[in-house]
Amino acid sequence: MTCQPKEKGGLGIPDNERFARALRLRWLWFQWKHRDRAWNGLDLPVDSRDRDIFATSTKVTIGDGNLAWFWQSSWVDGRTLKNIAPTLYKKVKRKNLLVRKALQDNRWISHITPLSTAHEIREYVML
């Protein structure tokens, strides 16, 4: 399989931005697909937009909860908790928490700074 950058406007000018994003999204896919690879624990060359696109494009099956991120993975009806409760997400002290650890004794609750608005409380109750 070869990857060719899509042309912008048909003039033979590659759309390098989209091509680069597609390659970065592959890193996120490989991180899920190939957990045993040596590079899998390293920081990936992706930004927050790449992660958002990947989360929107995938649906995570939890299993034992050791692979899915509580706030960032799309494990709740194909959506991320970050997108379901964005105001509450801003109040979270520990955003990198696996589903399994977050759900043990409802640990995720203790990582939220005190709620101060009705909207924050509404999102909290919704979860």
N, C-alpha and C positions, 0 to 999 in steps of 0.2 A: 504494500500500500504506500503510495506517495502522497504527500500533502503539497498542494500548490496554493499559493495565496490567490484569493479571488481578485479579479481585476476591478478596478474602480472606473466606472464610466466606459468600459470597453475600449480604452485607448492603450491597453497593454500595461497600465500603471497598477501595480499590485496594491491592494488595500492591506498594508502591513499591520495596521492597528488591529484589525479583526483577525488576521492570521496569527498574530502574536497572542491575542486573547484566547483563541482556540487552542493553541499549544499550551498555554498556562492552565486552561481548564482540563486538559488531558492529564496534567500533573495531579490535579485534585482527584480525577477519576482513578488514576493509577494508585494513588494513596489508599483508596477504598478497596480496589480490586486486588492489589498485590501487597498485602500486609507484611509479608516475609522479606521483602527487598531491603537491602542494607541502607538505602537512602530514605526509607520511610519515616524515620524519626526526625529527620532534618527539617528546617524551615523551608517551605516551598516558595518559589519566586512568584507569588500571587498577591494581589491586593484585595481590599475589602469588596470591591465591585466584582472581582472574579469569584470570590466566595459566595456573594449574594446570587450571582447568575447560576453558579453550580447548585446552590441550595434550591433555587426556584426550578431548576431543570431536573431535579432528581427527587425520588421519594425513598426514604430510608425505612427499612424494616429493622426494628430494634434488636431482636434476638435477646442476648443476655445483657445488652446495654453497655458493653465494654468498647464499642466502636463509635457509637453515635454521640455527638455533642448535645448536651441538654438544650442550650439556647440557640445554637447555630445550625444544627442538622434538621432536615425536613421530616421529622418523625411523627408529627401530629397531623394526621390527615393530609400529608404531603406539604405541610407548611412548617416554618420554623417558629419557635416561641418568640424569637427576636422580632419577627414580623407580626405575630399575633398580638403581642403586648409590647410595643416599642417604647412607650413611656416607662414602663416597669423595667425593661431591659437596661435603660440608661441608669437606673438606680442599683443595678447589680454590681457587687464588688468583685465577684469571681465569675467571669464569663466563660472560662474554659473549664467546663465541668462535664464529665461523661454522664450519660443518662443514668447508668447504674448507681454511681456515687451520689448523684443529685437526689435520686428517689429513696436512697437509704435514709430512713428516719426523717424524710422530708428536708434533707440538708440544704436544698436550694433556697428554702425560705430564710435561713439564717444569713444568706449572702446578699440579701436585699437591704439597702439602707432604709431608715424609717420612711414610711409613706406619709406624704403631706397634703396631697390633693385628692379630690373626689375621683378624678380620672385614674390616678394611680391605684386607688383602692378598688375601683371598678375592674381594672385589668387584673389585679391580684385575685379577686373573687372569681373572675372568668376562668382563670387557670385552675 
